[in-house]
Structure formats: structure tokens, C-alpha cells
């Protein structure tokens, strides 16, 4: 069973290790790792993610070129396989679902969600899967054992999870939903209070990491971590963006049809849960709202798939449970599960190919052609890059937020890393200034050459 899970994920995520590419922040990470590795750590501390920063800082000394980014994506994929195995074991120990086939299908489908596709396909997100795994370990430690030592261990794991990525740490509620809402046991109110107290502790620690630690270390706090001053507007945005993404689970097109089908199956999955009582439906809604708290509280209004991981895990759990109810009714559980797995694996593969590997390889080729064609090999002056338009030609056929299909060469932090890689590849002599990106009609100073973004991307028109 675990082998089948691993094979399915290795196939679905094959573009991340069969393709050599970097995407957006990957290039900044690669460039900073050879020029100013501490800036990586500092930025992540300012973002309220010190453990994430420590992990990235450590691996910064182990990467040197774009090929090395592949190894980090493989590490992320390995973490995902471990998470899938952990979920299967979690389901087995609580007798959730009627058969091993259903448990395997559930865990595999969960690991193929678009949020995980971003975690694995985008190199700088490689520690995020670990955050989900730590959240699961924290919940299990708290729920299955008694004693102060276990509570402390749970608190440590959850704090580390928040210190990697706050939205992923809210996956603590996903494991709670499985345990309390999808088993035959009727949960006790005390269990909910205990887990919410632990989650509250974790969120307080996240606030300390985002507001206090950066102030103490650097006397600076990022505005992106500020609390929103427009709660009603934020609630409307939450329903229209993060919640919609979560309800559409595997459909990144977010169609109305997907929402209707998904909501119908979610209702079936909740109502037909073992020993269903209205309070289990309430628990689902309560956890769903609680999982969205990080999205609702901060002023930043960004509903990218990496930020809705906890919401997606909760809605998709009920969605898959609803599918199983129908499969069981029609007596097609095994065959239908296989079909679902094949579709999900192929969808994952295509999403990563079209959203990450293929367009990013094309962007690298375009910049490489522009540099080698316009910059003499012996030129030793400075090279600048001008972003001269807000509507640069797209390389990918579609775009989802700053993730699937996003244009790396439209980001000011990308050029230096990509240009430096091309310089090394072709043994060129140009240099890169500290701030190599200029805008509009600005001119580069002194002995320099400038590449315009529209010229670089012109061949894609």
C-alpha cells in the first residue's frame, strides 16, 4: 500500500525531478546563496518564519547552480511521500474508512492537491510539506497521549510548524477533523477545547515570531504581517478567493460546476459520516472557519494555493468521503478509486509541466538567447534589465496568482540569479550591479548594457 502511494506520487510529480528549472524566488535564492546567504535568513525571520529561514540558510551552502534546485524539490517530494504514509497510518489507527483501498486513495488524492503541487514544484517552498507533517505529529501527540511531557512535545512540534509556514501549520485542524469528525466515536467537548487551546498557543507563538522576534533582532517588522483594519472587506474576499479555491479542490479553473459538485459531495461526506450527529457538521464548519483565520487576520489579501492548504485539506477530506459514499452505494469502490487516482496523477503532472517546468525552461532559454546574442563574451561592464511594461508577453498559456504559469522574468528579483547562471554556463565576463533592474525609461549609469524585458520575451508573441 505504501509502495503504491510512493509510485503514484513519483509519477505525478515526475516533472520536478526530470526537468531542470528555477521559478521566480528560486533564482533569488540561488543568487543570494552565493553572494549573501544571511539575507535569506534575515528575510525569513522578518516574515515570521525563523525555522524556515534556518532550513533555507543551511541548504544555501549546498547549492551552486540551477541543477541543485532539483535536489531540493526531490527532498520536498520525499517529505510528501512520508506525509502520505503518515496519513495512511493515521487513518488505520482510527479505523477511518472501510478498506485499505479507500485509505490509500484518500492519502494519495490529498497529496496531489494543487497546494502540494506548489509546495513540491516551487523549490523555495521545499520545507512547507514538513510544516504539515509537524502539525500532524503535534496533533497525534496531543490526542493519543496524556502527561505534561506529551503536551510539551506537541507544543514544540506545532511551534516549529508555525515557524516554517503559518498557513501549513493550520493543517493541525485537518488531522483533528479526521479524528473527531470522521470516526465512529462521538467526540467529547473537552477534546475540542484541548486542541483549540493548543492551536491558540501555536498562533500566539506565530504572532511572537512575526512581531516580536524581528523587532528584537533587527528593529524592523514587515507590513505584510500587520492585522487587517477592514474585517468586513476581508470576509468578502475570503469567500470569493480562498474559500472558493478550497471548495474547488483539484480544479484550478475554479468553475461554478466544480463548486456545485464539490459542495454536494462535501455535504454527502459530512452527513454520511459514521454515527453522524449535527454537531459533527458544526465541527466541520468551525474547523473550516478556524483554518482560515491566518488569511482573515492579516492585511495581505493573497489567496494563492500555498496559502489555502489547511482549508483545502478540510474541504477535500469531506469531498473524498462523499465520493466513497457514492462508490460504496454503487459497489464500484476499487475500480472508481483507481480511475480517480489516475486522473489526479495525470492532472498533477500536467499542472506542474504547464505551470512550472516547461514555461520556466522556456524563459531561461529566452534570456540566455538575449544575453548571448546582445552581450559580447568579453564584455566586462555591468548588465542591467529593464522591466519596461506592466503587460509583458506571457510564456505560459494560463496563470494562477504568482504560482502556476507566473512570469518569472516579470519579477524584479529573478533577473540576477538567472543572468548569473547564464554567465557561468557560457563563461561570460559581464558583471551584475547590486540592483540590476530598472524601470520604464530609466537609463543604466556608466559603462553598461541594458536588456529590455519586452525584447527578451518578444519571441513568445
PLY file of the C-alpha trace (Angstrom):
ply
format ascii 1.0
element vertex 461
property float x
property float y
property float z
element edge 460
property int vertex1
property int vertex2
end_header
0.00 0.00 0.00
2.77 2.43 0.92
4.67 1.42 -2.21
1.66 2.22 -4.39
1.41 5.63 -2.73
5.10 6.31 -3.41
4.85 5.19 -7.05
1.75 7.32 -7.67
3.42 10.42 -6.24
6.69 9.76 -8.06
4.77 9.61 -11.34
2.52 12.59 -10.63
5.42 14.78 -9.55
7.92 13.46 -12.12
8.42 16.86 -13.83
10.03 18.25 -10.66
12.97 15.85 -10.88
13.05 15.09 -14.60
13.25 18.79 -15.50
15.90 21.34 -14.62
14.36 24.73 -13.91
14.05 27.58 -11.47
10.94 29.66 -10.80
10.62 33.23 -9.53
12.06 33.34 -5.98
14.16 30.25 -6.75
16.51 32.46 -8.73
16.88 34.96 -5.90
17.55 32.09 -3.51
20.18 30.63 -5.83
21.88 34.00 -6.37
21.78 35.01 -2.70
23.20 31.63 -1.67
26.45 32.54 -3.42
26.51 36.28 -2.66
24.73 36.99 0.63
23.31 33.87 2.26
22.47 35.66 5.50
20.00 37.90 3.66
17.88 34.78 3.11
17.79 34.05 6.83
17.07 37.68 7.72
14.16 37.96 5.28
12.54 34.80 6.61
12.90 35.99 10.21
11.26 39.29 9.23
8.48 37.23 7.64
7.88 35.42 10.94
9.33 32.10 9.75
12.67 31.61 11.51
12.77 27.80 11.27
12.03 28.04 7.55
14.84 30.57 7.31
17.23 28.32 9.21
16.48 25.41 6.87
16.94 27.56 3.77
20.10 29.12 5.20
21.59 25.66 5.80
20.83 24.43 2.29
22.07 27.69 0.76
25.61 26.42 1.33
24.85 23.20 -0.56
23.52 24.68 -3.80
25.56 26.29 -6.54
23.61 26.08 -9.80
20.11 25.50 -11.16
20.64 21.73 -11.23
20.97 21.77 -7.44
17.43 23.13 -7.16
16.23 19.76 -8.42
17.66 18.08 -5.33
15.65 20.37 -3.06
12.46 19.56 -4.97
13.25 15.86 -4.58
13.63 16.45 -0.85
10.21 18.08 -0.82
8.73 15.14 -2.75
10.29 12.69 -0.30
8.68 14.68 2.54
5.34 14.42 0.76
5.66 10.64 0.45
6.36 10.49 4.19
3.31 12.65 4.83
1.16 10.38 2.68
2.36 7.35 4.61
1.71 9.17 7.88
-1.87 9.92 6.80
-2.49 6.27 5.89
-1.20 5.19 9.29
-3.31 7.88 10.96
-6.43 6.53 9.21
-5.59 2.91 10.05
-5.12 3.53 13.76
-8.51 5.22 13.96
-10.32 2.79 11.62
-11.33 5.64 9.33
-12.87 4.35 6.07
-13.94 0.79 5.41
-10.99 -0.58 3.46
-7.28 -0.26 2.77
-8.12 0.79 -0.80
-10.06 3.78 0.47
-7.29 4.80 2.88
-4.70 4.57 0.12
-6.90 6.53 -2.27
-7.64 9.20 0.32
-3.99 9.76 1.27
-2.82 9.80 -2.34
-5.51 12.22 -3.51
-4.77 14.52 -0.59
-1.08 14.56 -1.56
-1.99 15.52 -5.14
-3.84 18.72 -4.23
-2.76 21.92 -6.04
-1.34 23.32 -2.79
1.08 20.40 -2.57
1.85 20.78 -6.27
3.10 24.27 -5.44
4.99 23.05 -2.37
6.88 20.49 -4.46
7.06 22.28 -7.83
8.35 25.59 -6.47
11.79 24.99 -4.99
11.76 27.65 -2.27
8.64 26.01 -0.80
10.51 22.75 -0.14
10.20 22.91 3.71
6.42 23.53 3.63
5.45 19.85 3.50
7.46 19.38 6.69
5.27 22.03 8.31
2.14 19.96 7.57
3.83 16.81 8.86
4.87 18.55 12.09
1.29 19.76 12.55
0.08 16.17 12.23
2.65 14.89 14.70
1.68 17.66 17.10
-2.00 16.69 16.95
-1.34 12.97 17.33
0.97 13.56 20.29
-1.65 15.71 21.98
-4.64 13.45 21.24
-3.19 9.99 21.80
-1.17 10.51 24.95
-1.51 12.07 28.36
1.03 13.79 30.53
2.86 17.10 30.61
5.77 15.75 28.57
3.48 14.89 25.66
1.81 18.29 25.82
5.21 19.98 25.69
6.28 17.84 22.73
3.05 18.71 20.94
3.62 22.40 21.62
7.19 22.23 20.31
6.16 20.46 17.10
3.35 22.95 16.47
5.60 25.93 17.16
8.17 24.59 14.70
5.37 24.08 12.18
4.28 27.71 12.54
7.94 28.77 12.35
8.12 27.21 8.88
4.83 28.37 7.34
1.79 29.61 9.24
-0.94 28.52 6.76
0.51 24.99 6.65
0.59 24.81 10.46
-3.19 25.27 10.47
-3.32 21.75 8.97
-3.41 20.76 12.65
-7.19 21.15 12.19
-7.22 18.71 9.26
-5.95 15.94 11.49
-8.40 16.99 14.19
-11.28 16.75 11.70
-10.26 13.24 10.66
-10.01 12.13 14.27
-13.12 13.80 15.68
-15.41 14.13 12.68
-14.81 11.01 10.58
-14.54 8.24 13.16
-17.37 6.31 14.79
-16.61 7.80 18.16
-18.61 10.78 19.36
-16.08 13.40 20.30
-16.07 14.99 23.72
-16.22 18.74 24.10
-13.11 18.57 26.28
-11.13 17.16 23.33
-12.10 20.12 21.16
-11.24 22.58 23.93
-7.85 20.93 24.44
-6.90 21.02 20.77
-8.11 24.61 20.35
-6.05 25.67 23.36
-3.01 24.07 21.74
-3.76 25.73 18.42
-4.26 29.04 20.21
-0.85 28.61 21.81
0.65 27.95 18.39
-0.95 31.07 16.93
0.31 33.18 19.81
3.80 31.83 19.14
3.33 32.66 15.45
2.44 36.23 16.44
5.56 36.44 18.60
7.67 35.14 15.72
6.14 37.65 13.31
6.08 40.74 15.52
8.42 40.39 18.48
11.40 38.39 17.19
12.05 40.62 14.12
11.76 43.72 16.30
14.23 42.36 18.84
16.77 41.15 16.28
16.50 43.79 13.55
14.28 46.56 14.96
12.03 46.07 11.96
8.64 44.47 11.21
7.19 43.76 7.77
3.90 45.46 6.88
2.63 42.22 5.34
2.25 40.80 8.86
0.00 43.66 10.01
-3.53 42.91 11.22
-6.29 43.95 8.78
-8.24 47.13 9.52
-11.11 46.22 7.17
-12.62 42.98 8.52
-15.88 43.08 6.51
-14.00 43.58 3.26
-11.64 40.77 4.24
-14.56 38.38 4.89
-15.98 39.09 1.43
-12.57 38.47 -0.09
-12.18 35.26 1.92
-15.40 33.82 0.49
-14.62 34.89 -3.08
-10.99 33.74 -3.14
-9.51 31.34 -0.52
-12.76 29.52 0.24
-13.60 29.18 -3.44
-10.15 27.75 -4.16
-10.56 25.26 -1.33
-14.04 24.19 -2.43
-12.84 23.57 -5.99
-10.08 21.29 -4.60
-8.45 19.78 -7.73
-9.94 22.24 -10.26
-7.62 25.22 -10.60
-10.08 26.67 -13.12
-12.49 27.30 -10.22
-15.61 26.76 -12.33
-19.14 27.10 -10.96
-19.79 23.48 -11.93
-16.86 22.38 -9.76
-18.20 24.37 -6.81
-21.67 22.83 -7.12
-20.36 19.27 -7.46
-17.82 19.74 -4.68
-20.31 21.26 -2.24
-22.78 18.45 -2.96
-20.18 15.77 -2.27
-18.94 17.61 0.83
-22.48 17.60 2.25
-22.80 13.88 1.47
-19.43 13.20 3.09
-20.41 15.05 6.27
-23.98 13.77 6.60
-22.99 10.17 5.89
-20.07 10.21 8.31
-20.08 7.32 10.83
-22.55 7.95 13.67
-23.46 11.33 12.19
-24.87 13.93 14.53
-25.49 17.63 13.78
-22.56 18.62 15.95
-20.19 16.85 13.51
-21.44 19.19 10.78
-20.91 22.10 13.15
-17.40 20.83 13.88
-16.61 20.82 10.14
-17.80 24.42 9.74
-16.00 25.51 12.90
-12.70 23.99 11.76
-13.16 25.44 8.27
-13.51 28.97 9.64
-10.69 28.44 12.15
-8.37 27.22 9.37
-8.96 30.48 7.53
-8.01 32.70 10.46
-4.46 33.47 9.15
-5.99 34.55 5.82
-8.65 36.64 7.58
-6.48 38.39 10.16
-3.56 39.76 8.15
-3.83 42.77 5.86
-2.24 40.91 2.95
-5.00 39.71 0.61
-3.42 36.90 -1.35
-5.29 33.64 -1.97
-2.52 31.70 -3.69
-2.79 27.92 -3.42
0.11 27.65 -0.99
-1.81 29.84 1.48
-5.04 27.77 1.48
-3.51 24.39 2.28
-5.42 23.87 5.56
-8.72 24.96 4.03
-8.16 22.64 1.06
-7.30 19.68 3.28
-10.51 20.11 5.29
-12.87 20.57 2.33
-11.22 17.85 0.26
-11.43 15.37 3.14
-15.21 15.70 3.18
-15.28 15.74 -0.64
-13.41 12.42 -0.87
-15.56 10.93 1.89
-18.61 11.87 -0.20
-17.10 10.13 -3.22
-16.57 6.98 -1.17
-20.23 7.00 -0.07
-21.33 7.02 -3.70
-18.75 4.42 -4.73
-19.88 2.11 -1.93
-23.52 2.57 -2.88
-22.76 1.62 -6.48
-20.36 -1.15 -5.38
-17.55 0.23 -7.54
-15.12 1.32 -4.81
-11.94 -0.30 -6.16
-12.42 0.47 -9.87
-13.67 4.02 -9.26
-10.81 4.71 -6.84
-8.28 3.61 -9.46
-9.89 5.92 -12.04
-9.78 8.85 -9.58
-6.12 8.18 -8.81
-5.14 8.01 -12.48
-6.96 11.27 -13.24
-5.42 13.03 -10.22
-1.90 11.80 -11.04
-2.16 12.93 -14.67
-3.66 16.26 -13.63
-0.80 16.85 -11.19
1.78 16.03 -13.83
0.21 18.37 -16.40
-0.23 21.20 -13.89
3.45 21.13 -12.97
4.55 20.79 -16.59
2.39 23.64 -17.86
2.65 25.81 -14.77
6.27 25.36 -13.75
8.80 23.23 -15.64
8.01 23.93 -19.32
7.42 27.72 -19.18
10.37 28.23 -16.81
12.72 26.34 -19.10
11.43 28.50 -21.96
12.05 31.71 -20.01
15.60 30.63 -19.26
16.16 29.91 -22.96
14.78 33.32 -23.94
17.04 35.20 -21.53
20.01 33.06 -22.49
19.45 33.86 -26.17
19.07 37.56 -25.39
22.26 37.71 -23.33
24.46 35.64 -25.62
23.08 37.49 -28.66
23.46 41.03 -27.31
26.31 40.89 -24.81
29.81 40.17 -26.16
31.55 37.28 -24.42
34.49 39.53 -23.44
32.32 42.42 -22.23
33.25 43.17 -18.61
30.87 46.04 -17.87
27.61 45.88 -15.97
24.43 44.32 -17.30
21.01 45.74 -16.43
17.48 44.52 -17.07
14.65 46.96 -17.76
11.08 45.98 -16.95
9.53 48.38 -19.42
5.90 47.29 -19.39
3.18 46.17 -17.00
1.85 43.81 -19.66
4.80 41.68 -20.66
4.23 38.78 -23.08
3.18 35.63 -21.24
5.12 32.40 -21.70
2.63 30.05 -20.05
-0.86 29.70 -21.51
-2.56 30.44 -18.20
-1.64 31.95 -14.86
-2.83 31.33 -11.30
-1.73 34.03 -8.86
2.09 34.16 -8.58
2.31 30.37 -8.87
1.16 28.27 -11.83
2.23 29.97 -15.07
3.51 33.16 -13.47
6.16 35.06 -15.45
9.49 34.89 -13.64
11.10 37.50 -15.89
8.41 39.95 -14.85
9.65 39.78 -11.24
12.47 42.20 -10.29
14.17 39.66 -8.01
14.55 37.00 -10.71
16.94 38.53 -13.23
20.17 38.50 -11.20
20.03 34.78 -10.43
19.04 33.77 -13.93
21.63 36.04 -15.58
24.37 34.82 -13.23
23.56 31.20 -14.14
23.78 32.05 -17.85
27.06 33.89 -17.27
28.58 30.80 -15.65
27.17 28.45 -18.27
28.70 30.42 -21.16
31.87 31.61 -19.36
30.99 35.27 -19.92
32.63 38.23 -18.17
29.87 40.79 -17.60
29.10 41.85 -14.03
25.82 42.43 -12.23
25.27 45.56 -10.10
23.69 45.36 -6.66
20.35 46.50 -8.12
20.36 45.29 -11.75
16.70 46.01 -12.53
15.50 49.40 -13.78
12.05 50.52 -14.89
10.33 52.44 -17.68
12.60 54.89 -19.45
15.32 54.87 -16.78
18.85 54.53 -18.10
21.68 52.49 -16.64
24.67 54.52 -15.35
28.20 54.44 -16.77
29.70 51.55 -18.72
26.69 49.28 -19.01
24.31 47.42 -21.27
20.57 47.05 -20.80
18.19 44.32 -21.89
14.53 45.27 -22.19
12.03 42.72 -20.91
9.78 43.17 -23.95
12.73 42.46 -26.24
13.75 39.39 -24.26
10.21 37.99 -24.33
9.37 39.12 -27.89
9.82 35.61 -29.40
6.83 34.30 -27.40
4.35 36.58 -29.17
0 1
1 2
2 3
3 4
4 5
5 6
6 7
7 8
8 9
9 10
10 11
11 12
12 13
13 14
14 15
15 16
16 17
17 18
18 19
19 20
20 21
21 22
22 23
23 24
24 25
25 26
26 27
27 28
28 29
29 30
30 31
31 32
32 33
33 34
34 35
35 36
36 37
37 38
38 39
39 40
40 41
41 42
42 43
43 44
44 45
45 46
46 47
47 48
48 49
49 50
50 51
51 52
52 53
53 54
54 55
55 56
56 57
57 58
58 59
59 60
60 61
61 62
62 63
63 64
64 65
65 66
66 67
67 68
68 69
69 70
70 71
71 72
72 73
73 74
74 75
75 76
76 77
77 78
78 79
79 80
80 81
81 82
82 83
83 84
84 85
85 86
86 87
87 88
88 89
89 90
90 91
91 92
92 93
93 94
94 95
95 96
96 97
97 98
98 99
99 100
100 101
101 102
102 103
103 104
104 105
105 106
106 107
107 108
108 109
109 110
110 111
111 112
112 113
113 114
114 115
115 116
116 117
117 118
118 119
119 120
120 121
121 122
122 123
123 124
124 125
125 126
126 127
127 128
128 129
129 130
130 131
131 132
132 133
133 134
134 135
135 136
136 137
137 138
138 139
139 140
140 141
141 142
142 143
143 144
144 145
145 146
146 147
147 148
148 149
149 150
150 151
151 152
152 153
153 154
154 155
155 156
156 157
157 158
158 159
159 160
160 161
161 162
162 163
163 164
164 165
165 166
166 167
167 168
168 169
169 170
170 171
171 172
172 173
173 174
174 175
175 176
176 177
177 178
178 179
179 180
180 181
181 182
182 183
183 184
184 185
185 186
186 187
187 188
188 189
189 190
190 191
191 192
192 193
193 194
194 195
195 196
196 197
197 198
198 199
199 200
200 201
201 202
202 203
203 204
204 205
205 206
206 207
207 208
208 209
209 210
210 211
211 212
212 213
213 214
214 215
215 216
216 217
217 218
218 219
219 220
220 221
221 222
222 223
223 224
224 225
225 226
226 227
227 228
228 229
229 230
230 231
231 232
232 233
233 234
234 235
235 236
236 237
237 238
238 239
239 240
240 241
241 242
242 243
243 244
244 245
245 246
246 247
247 248
248 249
249 250
250 251
251 252
252 253
253 254
254 255
255 256
256 257
257 258
258 259
259 260
260 261
261 262
262 263
263 264
264 265
265 266
266 267
267 268
268 269
269 270
270 271
271 272
272 273
273 274
274 275
275 276
276 277
277 278
278 279
279 280
280 281
281 282
282 283
283 284
284 285
285 286
286 287
287 288
288 289
289 290
290 291
291 292
292 293
293 294
294 295
295 296
296 297
297 298
298 299
299 300
300 301
301 302
302 303
303 304
304 305
305 306
306 307
307 308
308 309
309 310
310 311
311 312
312 313
313 314
314 315
315 316
316 317
317 318
318 319
319 320
320 321
321 322
322 323
323 324
324 325
325 326
326 327
327 328
328 329
329 330
330 331
331 332
332 333
333 334
334 335
335 336
336 337
337 338
338 339
339 340
340 341
341 342
342 343
343 344
344 345
345 346
346 347
347 348
348 349
349 350
350 351
351 352
352 353
353 354
354 355
355 356
356 357
357 358
358 359
359 360
360 361
361 362
362 363
363 364
364 365
365 366
366 367
367 368
368 369
369 370
370 371
371 372
372 373
373 374
374 375
375 376
376 377
377 378
378 379
379 380
380 381
381 382
382 383
383 384
384 385
385 386
386 387
387 388
388 389
389 390
390 391
391 392
392 393
393 394
394 395
395 396
396 397
397 398
398 399
399 400
400 401
401 402
402 403
403 404
404 405
405 406
406 407
407 408
408 409
409 410
410 411
411 412
412 413
413 414
414 415
415 416
416 417
417 418
418 419
419 420
420 421
421 422
422 423
423 424
424 425
425 426
426 427
427 428
428 429
429 430
430 431
431 432
432 433
433 434
434 435
435 436
436 437
437 438
438 439
439 440
440 441
441 442
442 443
443 444
444 445
445 446
446 447
447 448
448 449
449 450
450 451
451 452
452 453
453 454
454 455
455 456
456 457
457 458
458 459
459 460
